[in-house]
Amino acid sequence: MRLLFTLLALAGWGAPLSAAELAAPTGPVVLSVTGQIQQTNADDQADFDYRLLQSLPQKEIRTGTPWTKGAHVYRGVLLSDMLARVGAQGNVMRAIALNDYHVDIPLQGLRNYPVLLATHQDGKQMRIRDKGPVWIVLPLDDYPELNTKKHHETMVWQLSSLDIR
C-alpha cells in the first residue's frame, strides 16, 4: 500500500489530497480514521465532520442495494480518496458502525472499484435512520461480481470509524 501511495504521489496523483495539513473538525465528528495513518488532527486519529467530508472531492454512483428498493444516487467521498488524504498505510480496514458492528476488509480487493463513503442519497443528507451519517456503498449495478453476500457484509451503514491495520 505504501508503494502505491508513493507511486501516486510521484505521478502527481493524490498530491492535493495528502499534501495539506488536515484541518480540525468544527462540528460533530461523523467519521474517525485510526490506525496506520500519517495525517491526523486529533489524538493520533483523523476526525471528520460533514464540512471536512464535503471538502474532499465528491463523487456520485447510481446503484441498487439489497436493502433499498430500486437504484438510488449516492454521493460522498471515494474510499481511495479518503485513504490517500489520511496517508493510510495498512492492508486491512476495519469498518465499525455506531452499533459496534464491524467487519475487516482487505484493501487490496477494493482498489479496482469506486467504493463510496456515501453521505447523501438522492440529493439528501443521510440521517442515522437512513443508514447515515456515512454508508460504505459498493457500485453493485456496475460491477455484478460485487453483488455477493461476502461483499454485502462490507457495506457498513451508520459507519462511525475506519481502523487501518
Beta strands, then each sheet from edge to edge (+ up, - down):
strand 1: 31-35
strand 2: 46-48
strand 3: 59-64
strand 4: 71-78
strand 5: 92-97
strand 6: 102-106
strand 7: 116-121
strand 8: 124-125
strand 9: 135-137
strand 10: 159-164
sheet 1: 2+ 1- 10- 5+ 6-
sheet 2: 3+ 4- 7+ 8-
sheet 3: 3+ 4- 7+ 9-
end
